[in-house]
Amino acid sequence: MRKVEYTRWLDQQKYEANTIKTQIHRLERVEEYHGDLDEHYAKNHTAGLMDTLSYTIDHQQRDRPNPSQIPFDGNIYNNIASYRDAVKRYCRFRDAEEKLSRHAAAR
C-alpha cells in the first residue's frame, strides 16, 4: 500500500482524521491476511481480492462463514463490508493516481 500518498489523498478528499486512521487500519489488516494491495491492483484491479471480500445478506441469513482470512468478532456482513469498502476507496485513489500520471505523460 502506498500509505503516505494514500493518507495525503484522503486528507485532500476532506476525510476526517479518524476516518483516515480507520481506513489505513482496515487496509493494513487486509494486507496482513491477503497480501500487498498494490500487487492485487496490478494483477487484476483487486477483482480477486474483492471476490474474497464478497458476503451478502443471503450469505448472512444462511449462516455462511467469513469468506476472508481476516479474523474478527461480530457481524460478518458488516465487517466484510467495511473491509471491502476500504479496498474500493483505495482503488479510487490508485485510479486517480494513474489518471494523473497518464495526463502528465501526455504533456
C-alpha positions in Angstrom: 0.0 0.0 0.0 1.2 3.5 -0.7 0.4 4.6 2.8 1.9 8.1 2.7 0.4 9.0 -0.6 -3.0 7.4 0.2 -3.1 9.3 3.6 -2.4 12.5 1.7 -5.1 11.8 -0.9 -7.7 11.0 1.8 -6.9 14.3 3.5 -7.2 16.1 0.2 -10.6 14.5 -0.2 -11.6 16.1 3.1 -11.9 13.0 5.1 -11.7 13.4 8.9 -8.6 12.3 10.7 -10.5 9.5 12.5 -11.8 8.2 9.1 -8.3 8.3 7.6 -6.9 6.4 10.6 -9.7 3.8 10.3 -9.2 3.3 6.6 -5.5 2.8 6.9 -6.0 0.3 9.8 -8.5 -1.7 7.7 -6.2 -1.8 4.7 -3.3 -2.9 6.9 -5.4 -5.8 8.1 -6.4 -6.7 4.5 -2.7 -6.7 3.6 -1.7 -8.7 6.7 -4.1 -11.5 5.7 -4.4 -11.2 1.9 -1.1 -9.7 0.7 0.0 -6.4 -0.8 -2.8 -4.2 -2.1 -0.7 -2.8 -4.9 0.1 -6.3 -6.2 -3.7 -7.1 -6.2 -4.3 -3.8 -8.0 -1.6 -4.5 -10.6 -2.8 -8.1 -11.1 -6.5 -7.6 -11.7 -7.6 -4.2 -10.2 -8.3 -6.1 -7.0 -11.0 -8.2 -8.6 -9.8 -11.4 -7.0 -9.5 -9.8 -3.6 -13.0 -8.3 -3.9 -14.4 -11.7 -4.7 -12.9 -12.9 -1.4 -14.5 -9.9 0.4 -17.9 -10.7 -1.0 -20.6 -11.5 1.5 -24.2 -10.8 1.0 -27.3 -10.6 3.2 -28.2 -14.0 1.8 -24.9 -15.4 3.0 -25.6 -13.9 6.4 -29.1 -15.5 6.5 -27.7 -18.9 5.6 -25.0 -18.5 8.3 -22.2 -18.8 5.9 -18.7 -18.4 7.4 -16.4 -15.5 7.0 -15.0 -15.9 3.4 -11.9 -13.9 4.1 -8.8 -14.8 6.1 -9.2 -11.7 8.3 -10.3 -12.7 11.8 -12.8 -10.5 13.6 -15.6 -10.7 16.1 -19.1 -9.6 15.4 -21.3 -9.3 12.4 -19.6 -10.9 9.4 -21.7 -8.9 6.8 -20.8 -5.5 8.4 -17.2 -6.4 9.0 -16.6 -7.7 5.4 -18.5 -4.6 4.0 -16.1 -2.3 5.9 -13.0 -4.0 4.6 -14.5 -4.2 1.0 -15.3 -0.5 1.1 -11.8 0.3 2.3 -10.4 -1.6 -0.7 -12.8 0.1 -3.1 -11.7 3.5 -1.7 -8.1 2.6 -2.2 -8.8 1.6 -5.8 -10.3 5.1 -6.4 -7.1 6.5 -5.1 -5.0 4.3 -7.4 -7.3 5.1 -10.3 -6.9 8.8 -9.7 -3.1 8.4 -9.3 -2.9 6.6 -12.7 -5.1 9.1 -14.4 -2.8 11.9 -13.2 0.3 10.0 -14.4 -1.2 9.5 -17.8 -2.2 13.1 -18.0 1.3 14.3 -17.0 2.9 11.9 -19.5 0.7 13.2 -22.3 2.0 16.8 -21.9 
